[in-house]
Amino acid sequence: MSAGVTASGTATVDDDLWSAIGDPTRRRMLDLLLTDGEGTATTLSQRLPVTRQAVAKHLGVLDRVGLVRAVPAGKEKRYRVDDEQLARAAAQLASVGSTWDARLQRIKRIAETIHQNQQD
């Protein structure tokens, strides 16, 4: 699913992207790649409590949603964070946050009105 805006004006979210980001190991991998600039499955597995094979699978998920890009480097691939896709994810999160803030404000106003009417 690609992100956009629905007919009602609310933002849609790329479910595959957020499913990938939702995993704590993948978020840690993104943090490491952002800090180090790049990494391989081997270098990342040395810093995470998972096997190299598990890291490679996680990198595959991140690659499929476009959060990382791989460049062949000998027997391995070097991965870097795709800044544009990460910015898109951050923009989606901000949009969803704003939508929920507005919804919660409406709920608060309704609750305050109900409370006020019960006081009268």
FIKOLZA-1660 file (N, C-alpha, C; in steps of 0.1 Angstrom, whole numbers, plus 5000, padded with zeros to 4 digits):
% residues 120
   i   px   py   pz ch aa at
   1 5008 4988 5000  A  M  N
   1 5000 5000 5000  A  M CA
   1 5009 5012 5000  A  M  C
   2 5006 5022 4992  A  S  N
   2 5014 5034 4992  A  S CA
   2 5007 5045 5000  A  S  C
   3 5015 5054 5005  A  A  N
   3 5009 5064 5013  A  A CA
   3 5003 5075 5004  A  A  C
   4 4994 5082 5010  A  G  N
   4 4988 5093 5003  A  G CA
   4 4978 5100 5012  A  G  C
   5 4967 5106 5005  A  V  N
   5 4957 5112 5013  A  V CA
   5 4943 5106 5009  A  V  C
   6 4935 5103 5018  A  T  N
   6 4922 5098 5014  A  T CA
   6 4912 5109 5010  A  T  C
   7 4901 5105 5005  A  A  N
   7 4891 5115 5001  A  A CA
   7 4886 5124 5013  A  A  C
   8 4887 5118 5025  A  S  N
   8 4883 5126 5036  A  S CA
   8 4894 5136 5041  A  S  C
   9 4906 5135 5035  A  G  N
   9 4916 5144 5038  A  G CA
   9 4926 5139 5049  A  G  C
  10 4924 5126 5053  A  T  N
  10 4933 5120 5063  A  T CA
  10 4944 5113 5056  A  T  C
  11 4956 5113 5062  A  A  N
  11 4967 5106 5056  A  A CA
  11 4966 5091 5057  A  A  C
  12 4970 5084 5046  A  T  N
  12 4971 5070 5047  A  T CA
  12 4986 5066 5050  A  T  C
  13 4988 5054 5054  A  V  N
  13 5001 5050 5059  A  V CA
  13 5005 5038 5051  A  V  C
  14 5018 5037 5047  A  D  N
  14 5023 5026 5040  A  D CA
  14 5025 5015 5051  A  D  C
  15 5016 5005 5050  A  D  N
  15 5016 4994 5060  A  D CA
  15 5029 4986 5060  A  D  C
  16 5034 4983 5048  A  D  N
  16 5046 4975 5047  A  D CA
  16 5058 4983 5054  A  D  C
  17 5059 4996 5051  A  L  N
  17 5069 5004 5057  A  L CA
  17 5068 5003 5072  A  L  C
  18 5057 5005 5078  A  W  N
  18 5055 5006 5092  A  W CA
  18 5056 4992 5099  A  W  C
  19 5053 4982 5091  A  S  N
  19 5055 4968 5096  A  S CA
  19 5070 4966 5098  A  S  C
  20 5078 4970 5088  A  A  N
  20 5092 4969 5088  A  A CA
  20 5098 4977 5100  A  A  C
  21 5094 4989 5102  A  I  N
  21 5099 4997 5112  A  I CA
  21 5094 4993 5126  A  I  C
  22 5083 4986 5126  A  G  N
  22 5077 4981 5139  A  G CA
  22 5086 4971 5147  A  G  C
  23 5095 4965 5140  A  D  N
  23 5103 4954 5146  A  D CA
  23 5115 4961 5154  A  D  C
  24 5116 4958 5167  A  P  N
  24 5127 4965 5174  A  P CA
  24 5141 4962 5169  A  P  C
  25 5143 4950 5164  A  T  N
  25 5157 4947 5159  A  T CA
  25 5160 4955 5146  A  T  C
  26 5150 4956 5138  A  R  N
  26 5152 4964 5126  A  R CA
  26 5154 4979 5129  A  R  C
  27 5146 4984 5139  A  R  N
  27 5149 4998 5144  A  R CA
  27 5163 5000 5149  A  R  C
  28 5168 4990 5156  A  R  N
  28 5182 4991 5161  A  R CA
  28 5192 4991 5150  A  R  C
  29 5189 4982 5140  A  M  N
  29 5197 4982 5128  A  M CA
  29 5197 4995 5121  A  M  C
  30 5186 5001 5119  A  L  N
  30 5185 5015 5113  A  L CA
  30 5194 5025 5121  A  L  C
  31 5192 5024 5134  A  D  N
  31 5200 5033 5143  A  D CA
  31 5215 5031 5140  A  D  C
  32 5220 5018 5140  A  L  N
  32 5234 5015 5138  A  L CA
  32 5238 5020 5124  A  L  C
  33 5230 5018 5114  A  L  N
  33 5234 5023 5100  A  L CA
  33 5234 5038 5099  A  L  C
  34 5225 5044 5106  A  L  N
  34 5225 5059 5106  A  L CA
  34 5238 5064 5113  A  L  C
  35 5241 5058 5124  A  T  N
  35 5253 5062 5132  A  T CA
  35 5266 5059 5125  A  T  C
  36 5267 5047 5119  A  D  N
  36 5279 5043 5112  A  D CA
  36 5280 5047 5098  A  D  C
  37 5269 5050 5092  A  G  N
  37 5269 5054 5077  A  G CA
  37 5266 5042 5068  A  G  C
  38 5271 5030 5072  A  E  N
  38 5269 5018 5064  A  E CA
  38 5272 5006 5073  A  E  C
  39 5268 4994 5068  A  G  N
  39 5272 4982 5074  A  G CA
  39 5268 4970 5066  A  G  C
  40 5274 4959 5070  A  T  N
  40 5271 4946 5063  A  T CA
  40 5263 4937 5073  A  T  C
  41 5258 4926 5069  A  A  N
  41 5251 4917 5078  A  A CA
  41 5261 4912 5088  A  A  C
  42 5273 4910 5085  A  T  N
  42 5283 4905 5094  A  T CA
  42 5286 4916 5105  A  T  C
  43 5289 4928 5100  A  T  N
  43 5293 4939 5110  A  T CA
  43 5281 4942 5119  A  T  C
  44 5269 4942 5114  A  L  N
  44 5257 4944 5122  A  L CA
  44 5255 4933 5132  A  L  C
  45 5257 4921 5128  A  S  N
  45 5254 4909 5137  A  S CA
  45 5264 4909 5148  A  S  C
  46 5275 4915 5147  A  Q  N
  46 5285 4916 5158  A  Q CA
  46 5280 4925 5169  A  Q  C
  47 5271 4934 5165  A  R  N
  47 5266 4944 5175  A  R CA
  47 5252 4942 5179  A  R  C
  48 5246 4931 5175  A  L  N
  48 5232 4928 5178  A  L CA
  48 5231 4914 5184  A  L  C
  49 5221 4911 5192  A  P  N
  49 5219 4898 5198  A  P CA
  49 5212 4888 5189  A  P  C
  50 5215 4889 5176  A  V  N
  50 5209 4879 5167  A  V CA
  50 5220 4874 5157  A  V  C
  51 5217 4863 5151  A  T  N
  51 5227 4858 5141  A  T CA
  51 5229 4866 5129  A  T  C
  52 5239 4863 5121  A  R  N
  52 5242 4870 5109  A  R CA
  52 5230 4867 5099  A  R  C
  53 5225 4854 5099  A  Q  N
  53 5214 4850 5091  A  Q CA
  53 5202 4858 5094  A  Q  C
  54 5199 4860 5107  A  A  N
  54 5187 4868 5111  A  A CA
  54 5189 4883 5106  A  A  C
  55 5201 4888 5108  A  V  N
  55 5204 4902 5103  A  V CA
  55 5201 4903 5088  A  V  C
  56 5206 4893 5081  A  A  N
  56 5204 4893 5066  A  A CA
  56 5190 4893 5062  A  A  C
  57 5181 4886 5069  A  K  N
  57 5167 4886 5067  A  K CA
  57 5161 4899 5070  A  K  C
  58 5165 4905 5081  A  H  N
  58 5160 4918 5085  A  H CA
  58 5164 4929 5075  A  H  C
  59 5176 4928 5070  A  L  N
  59 5181 4937 5060  A  L CA
  59 5172 4936 5047  A  L  C
  60 5169 4923 5044  A  G  N
  60 5160 4921 5032  A  G CA
  60 5147 4928 5033  A  G  C
  61 5141 4927 5045  A  V  N
  61 5128 4934 5048  A  V CA
  61 5130 4949 5046  A  V  C
  62 5140 4955 5052  A  L  N
  62 5143 4969 5051  A  L CA
  62 5146 4973 5037  A  L  C
  63 5152 4965 5029  A  D  N
  63 5155 4968 5015  A  D CA
  63 5142 4967 5007  A  D  C
  64 5134 4958 5009  A  R  N
  64 5121 4957 5002  A  R CA
  64 5112 4969 5003  A  R  C
  65 5112 4975 5015  A  V  N
  65 5104 4987 5017  A  V CA
  65 5112 5000 5014  A  V  C
  66 5124 4998 5010  A  G  N
  66 5132 5010 5005  A  G CA
  66 5139 5018 5016  A  G  C
  67 5139 5013 5028  A  L  N
  67 5146 5020 5039  A  L CA
  67 5161 5019 5038  A  L  C
  68 5166 5008 5032  A  V  N
  68 5180 5007 5030  A  V CA
  68 5183 5003 5016  A  V  C
  69 5195 5006 5012  A  R  N
  69 5200 5003 4998  A  R CA
  69 5212 4995 4999  A  R  C
  70 5214 4984 4991  A  A  N
  70 5225 4976 4992  A  A CA
  70 5234 4978 4980  A  A  C
  71 5247 4978 4983  A  V  N
  71 5257 4979 4972  A  V CA
  71 5267 4966 4974  A  V  C
  72 5269 4958 4963  A  P  N
  72 5278 4947 4965  A  P CA
  72 5292 4951 4969  A  P  C
  73 5297 4943 4979  A  A  N
  73 5311 4946 4984  A  A CA
  73 5318 4933 4986  A  A  C
  74 5324 4927 4976  A  G  N
  74 5330 4914 4977  A  G CA
  74 5319 4903 4979  A  G  C
  75 5321 4895 4989  A  K  N
  75 5311 4884 4992  A  K CA
  75 5298 4890 4999  A  K  C
  76 5299 4902 5004  A  E  N
  76 5287 4907 5011  A  E CA
  76 5282 4919 5004  A  E  C
  77 5271 4925 5010  A  K  N
  77 5265 4937 5005  A  K CA
  77 5267 4948 5016  A  K  C
  78 5270 4960 5012  A  R  N
  78 5270 4971 5022  A  R CA
  78 5257 4978 5021  A  R  C
  79 5251 4980 5033  A  Y  N
  79 5238 4987 5034  A  Y CA
  79 5239 5001 5039  A  Y  C
  80 5232 5010 5033  A  R  N
  80 5231 5024 5038  A  R CA
  80 5216 5027 5039  A  R  C
  81 5213 5036 5048  A  V  N
  81 5199 5041 5050  A  V CA
  81 5195 5050 5038  A  V  C
  82 5184 5048 5032  A  D  N
  82 5179 5056 5021  A  D CA
  82 5172 5069 5028  A  D  C
  83 5179 5080 5028  A  D  N
  83 5175 5092 5035  A  D CA
  83 5161 5097 5030  A  D  C
  84 5158 5096 5017  A  E  N
  84 5145 5100 5012  A  E CA
  84 5133 5092 5018  A  E  C
  85 5135 5078 5018  A  Q  N
  85 5125 5070 5023  A  Q CA
  85 5123 5071 5038  A  Q  C
  86 5134 5074 5046  A  L  N
  86 5133 5076 5060  A  L CA
  86 5126 5089 5063  A  L  C
  87 5129 5099 5054  A  A  N
  87 5122 5112 5056  A  A CA
  87 5107 5110 5053  A  A  C
  88 5104 5102 5043  A  R  N
  88 5089 5099 5040  A  R CA
  88 5083 5092 5052  A  R  C
  89 5090 5083 5058  A  A  N
  89 5084 5076 5070  A  A CA
  89 5082 5086 5081  A  A  C
  90 5091 5095 5084  A  A  N
  90 5090 5105 5094  A  A CA
  90 5078 5114 5091  A  A  C
  91 5076 5118 5079  A  A  N
  91 5065 5126 5075  A  A CA
  91 5052 5119 5077  A  A  C
  92 5051 5106 5074  A  Q  N
  92 5039 5098 5076  A  Q CA
  92 5036 5098 5091  A  Q  C
  93 5046 5096 5099  A  L  N
  93 5044 5095 5114  A  L CA
  93 5039 5109 5119  A  L  C
  94 5045 5120 5114  A  A  N
  94 5040 5133 5118  A  A CA
  94 5026 5135 5114  A  A  C
  95 5022 5131 5102  A  S  N
  95 5009 5133 5097  A  S CA
  95 4999 5124 5105  A  S  C
  96 5002 5112 5108  A  V  N
  96 4993 5103 5116  A  V CA
  96 4992 5109 5130  A  V  C
  97 5003 5114 5136  A  G  N
  97 5003 5120 5149  A  G CA
  97 4994 5132 5149  A  G  C
  98 4994 5141 5139  A  S  N
  98 4985 5153 5138  A  S CA
  98 4971 5149 5137  A  S  C
  99 4968 5138 5129  A  T  N
  99 4954 5133 5128  A  T CA
  99 4949 5129 5141  A  T  C
 100 4957 5121 5148  A  W  N
 100 4953 5116 5161  A  W CA
 100 4951 5127 5172  A  W  C
 101 4960 5137 5171  A  D  N
 101 4959 5148 5180  A  D CA
 101 4946 5155 5179  A  D  C
 102 4942 5157 5166  A  A  N
 102 4929 5163 5163  A  A CA
 102 4917 5155 5168  A  A  C
 103 4918 5142 5166  A  R  N
 103 4907 5133 5170  A  R CA
 103 4906 5133 5185  A  R  C
 104 4917 5133 5192  A  L  N
 104 4917 5133 5207  A  L CA
 104 4912 5146 5212  A  L  C
 105 4915 5157 5205  A  Q  N
 105 4909 5170 5209  A  Q CA
 105 4894 5170 5208  A  Q  C
 106 4889 5164 5197  A  R  N
 106 4874 5163 5196  A  R CA
 106 4868 5155 5207  A  R  C
 107 4874 5144 5210  A  I  N
 107 4869 5135 5221  A  I CA
 107 4869 5143 5234  A  I  C
 108 4880 5150 5236  A  K  N
 108 4881 5158 5249  A  K CA
 108 4869 5169 5249  A  K  C
 109 4867 5175 5238  A  R  N
 109 4856 5185 5238  A  R CA
 109 4843 5179 5240  A  R  C
 110 4840 5167 5234  A  I  N
 110 4828 5160 5237  A  I CA
 110 4826 5156 5251  A  I  C
 111 4837 5151 5257  A  A  N
 111 4837 5147 5271  A  A CA
 111 4834 5159 5280  A  A  C
 112 4841 5170 5277  A  E  N
 112 4839 5183 5285  A  E CA
 112 4824 5188 5284  A  E  C
 113 4818 5187 5272  A  T  N
 113 4805 5191 5270  A  T CA
 113 4795 5182 5278  A  T  C
 114 4797 5169 5278  A  I  N
 114 4789 5159 5285  A  I CA
 114 4790 5162 5300  A  I  C
 115 4803 5164 5305  A  H  N
 115 4805 5168 5319  A  H CA
 115 4798 5181 5323  A  H  C
 116 4799 5191 5314  A  Q  N
 116 4793 5204 5317  A  Q CA
 116 4778 5202 5317  A  Q  C
 117 4772 5194 5308  A  N  N
 117 4757 5192 5308  A  N CA
 117 4753 5185 5321  A  N  C
 118 4761 5176 5326  A  Q  N
 118 4757 5168 5338  A  Q CA
 118 4758 5177 5350  A  Q  C
 119 4766 5187 5350  A  Q  N
 119 4767 5197 5361  A  Q CA
 119 4755 5206 5362  A  Q  C
 120 4749 5209 5350  A  D  N
 120 4738 5219 5350  A  D CA
 120 4725 5213 5355  A  D  C
% end
